[in-house]
Amino acid sequence: MNIEIRKLTPDLAEEYVHFFDVTPHDVNIDEYKCYCVTWRSDDSYTGNGDHWFPTREERRKRALQFVKTGSLQGYLAYHGDQIVGWCNANANCQWCIKYLRSFWPIEDYPANVKVKSIFCFVIAPEMQRKGIATQLVERVCKDAADEGFDFVEAYVNKEFGETDHDFRGPFAMYLKCGIEGNNRLIF
Ligand SMILES: CC(C)(COP(=O)(O)OP(=O)(O)OC[C@H]1O[C@@H](n2cnc3c(N)ncnc32)[C@H](O)[C@@H]1OP(=O)(O)O)[C@@H](O)C(=O)NCCC(=O)NCCS
């Protein structure tokens, strides 16, 4: 199957929100659609209470804004002209990193160590188990290497399928991609 991975850029904002409009994810209740707005750059957090937005309409509106301003970052998987997958990856997201590292004993790194974090996946249900998330991870790692990152960090969910944290991706997938320890992908 021919899958093309594209970096999310501001001009793709409408296509991005459309993917979340039409793709079943999470518990698949319309009002809970997330638009992946939680995982974004620190500079978009202006104060208390904006970690999550209470209505779907507001999350959609904010997602458009965050993509257009570059604080929501990641990669889209296209099958033809249709988006079939998403991986949220960002380097500038300390609030989110702190929360996800709390599931692990992951130490803080010195400021000169450049880390790209993988936060979330959504693969369209009918397109799962076709290697799309793996291709997304491979592209994150390739670009991170090209951009001078020291490593990619993932917050692996070892209890895959048993918790509401499947969005972090299965350990087996990261193993295939060459993870070291529990959470580092080194290229
Ligand atoms: C988890 C998820 C990202 C995997 O994406 P994918 O494109 O299907 O993954 P891949 O095809 O690259 O799988 C790579 C490997 O990971 C493992 N894997 C993937 N999905 C798995 C599953 N459902 N159960 C067990 N292992 C799984 C397998 O080892 C697989 O290799 P194999 O197919 O050769 O056995 C995808 O199923 C998904 O998006 N799920 C929904 C996550 C979610 O809830 N997101 C919404 C957040 S609001």
The ligand as an SDF file (V2000), in Angstrom:
LIG
                    3D

 48 50  0  0  0  0  0  0  0  0999 V2000
   -2.0830    1.8120   18.2200 C   0  0  0  0  0  0  0  0  0  0  0  0
   -2.0020    2.2970   16.8100 C   0  0  0  0  0  0  0  0  0  0  0  0
   -1.3540    3.6580   16.8030 C   0  0  0  0  0  0  0  0  0  0  0  0
   -1.1740    1.3200   15.9570 C   0  0  0  0  0  0  0  0  0  0  0  0
   -1.0960    1.8330   14.6430 O   0  0  0  0  0  0  0  0  0  0  0  0
   -0.9060    0.8510   13.4020 P   0  0  0  0  0  0  0  0  0  0  0  0
   -0.6430    1.6640   12.1920 O   0  0  0  0  0  0  0  0  0  0  0  0
   -2.0360   -0.0780   13.3500 O   0  0  0  0  0  0  0  0  0  0  0  0
    0.4180    0.0740   13.8640 O   0  0  0  0  0  0  0  0  0  0  0  0
    1.4030   -0.7890   12.9480 P   0  0  0  0  0  0  0  0  0  0  0  0
    0.6150   -1.4360   11.8500 O   0  0  0  0  0  0  0  0  0  0  0  0
    2.5490    0.0560   12.5430 O   0  0  0  0  0  0  0  0  0  0  0  0
    1.8380   -1.8990   14.0020 O   0  0  0  0  0  0  0  0  0  0  0  0
    3.1960   -2.1800   14.3290 C   0  0  0  0  0  0  0  0  0  0  0  0
    3.2220   -3.2470   15.3960 C   0  0  0  0  0  0  0  0  0  0  0  0
    2.6620   -2.7360   16.6160 O   0  0  0  0  0  0  0  0  0  0  0  0
    1.9280   -3.7850   17.2730 C   0  0  0  0  0  0  0  0  0  0  0  0
    0.5020   -3.4660   17.2970 N   0  0  0  0  0  0  0  0  0  0  0  0
   -0.1600   -2.5450   16.5600 C   0  0  0  0  0  0  0  0  0  0  0  0
   -1.4640   -2.5140   16.8740 N   0  0  0  0  0  0  0  0  0  0  0  0
   -1.6420   -3.4390   17.8330 C   0  0  0  0  0  0  0  0  0  0  0  0
   -2.7920   -3.8740   18.5550 C   0  0  0  0  0  0  0  0  0  0  0  0
   -3.9950   -3.3400   18.3600 N   0  0  0  0  0  0  0  0  0  0  0  0
   -2.6200   -4.8390   19.4900 N   0  0  0  0  0  0  0  0  0  0  0  0
   -1.4010   -5.3920   19.7080 C   0  0  0  0  0  0  0  0  0  0  0  0
   -0.2650   -5.0070   19.0450 N   0  0  0  0  0  0  0  0  0  0  0  0
   -0.3870   -4.0440   18.1210 C   0  0  0  0  0  0  0  0  0  0  0  0
    2.1900   -5.0450   16.4490 C   0  0  0  0  0  0  0  0  0  0  0  0
    3.3820   -5.6460   16.9360 O   0  0  0  0  0  0  0  0  0  0  0  0
    2.4200   -4.4700   15.0660 C   0  0  0  0  0  0  0  0  0  0  0  0
    3.1480   -5.3140   14.2060 O   0  0  0  0  0  0  0  0  0  0  0  0
    2.3810   -6.4970   13.3940 P   0  0  0  0  0  0  0  0  0  0  0  0
    1.1590   -5.9080   12.7860 O   0  0  0  0  0  0  0  0  0  0  0  0
    3.3970   -6.9140   12.3730 O   0  0  0  0  0  0  0  0  0  0  0  0
    2.0670   -7.5490   14.4150 O   0  0  0  0  0  0  0  0  0  0  0  0
   -3.4280    2.3590   16.1730 C   0  0  0  0  0  0  0  0  0  0  0  0
   -4.0670    1.1030   16.3690 O   0  0  0  0  0  0  0  0  0  0  0  0
   -4.3000    3.4420   16.7560 C   0  0  0  0  0  0  0  0  0  0  0  0
   -4.2660    4.5730   16.2860 O   0  0  0  0  0  0  0  0  0  0  0  0
   -5.1090    3.1000   17.7720 N   0  0  0  0  0  0  0  0  0  0  0  0
   -5.9710    4.0630   18.3900 C   0  0  0  0  0  0  0  0  0  0  0  0
   -5.1590    4.9110   19.3630 C   0  0  0  0  0  0  0  0  0  0  0  0
   -6.0480    5.9300   20.0090 C   0  0  0  0  0  0  0  0  0  0  0  0
   -6.8540    5.5720   20.8520 O   0  0  0  0  0  0  0  0  0  0  0  0
   -5.9260    7.1970   19.5800 N   0  0  0  0  0  0  0  0  0  0  0  0
   -6.8570    8.2250   19.9890 C   0  0  0  0  0  0  0  0  0  0  0  0
   -6.3490    9.0550   21.0770 C   0  0  0  0  0  0  0  0  0  0  0  0
   -7.6050   10.2230   21.5190 S   0  0  0  0  0  0  0  0  0  0  0  0
  1  2  1  0
  2  3  1  0
  2  4  1  0
  2 36  1  0
  4  5  1  0
  5  6  1  0
  6  7  2  0
  6  8  1  0
  6  9  1  0
  9 10  1  0
 10 11  2  0
 10 12  1  0
 10 13  1  0
 13 14  1  0
 14 15  1  0
 15 16  1  0
 15 30  1  0
 16 17  1  0
 17 18  1  0
 17 28  1  0
 18 19  1  0
 18 27  1  0
 19 20  2  0
 20 21  1  0
 21 22  1  0
 21 27  2  0
 22 23  1  0
 22 24  2  0
 24 25  1  0
 25 26  2  0
 26 27  1  0
 28 29  1  0
 28 30  1  0
 30 31  1  0
 31 32  1  0
 32 33  2  0
 32 34  1  0
 32 35  1  0
 36 37  1  0
 36 38  1  0
 38 39  2  0
 38 40  1  0
 40 41  1  0
 41 42  1  0
 42 43  1  0
 43 44  2  0
 43 45  1  0
 45 46  1  0
 46 47  1  0
 47 48  1  0
M  END
$$$$
